[in-house]
Amino acid sequence: MVSFINNNPFYSIMIKKNTKVFFLDGRNSEDLEGGMPLSKGEIIHIHDKGKIVDYIVAEKEINCFLDKEVVDITYKLKRK
């Protein structure tokens, strides 16, 4: 990865990615390390205790904190 931090084109850092999933129907939210690349409007099949419930990505927010070397990705899912 090449970035121009401090005007140095060869300076690079490793960014940790955190993912948080909020279910808008009251289901417990989930914190995930790493992440899953989802797009707004995408449908997700949640498998839980033998049942499948479809959710749609209603909102997606990405925040990058270079000083902490972290990217936080938040998805809000609503039941389809």
Sequence and secondary structure as in RCSB ss.txt:
>XXXX:A:sequence
MVSFINNNPFYSIMIKKNTKVFFLDGRNSEDLEGGMPLSKGEIIHIHDKGKIVDYIVAEKEINCFLDKEVVDITY
KLKRK
>XXXX:A:secstr
  B GGG TTB    EEEEEEEETTS   EEEES     TT EEEEEETTEEEEEEEEEEEEEEETTTTEEEEEE
EEEE 
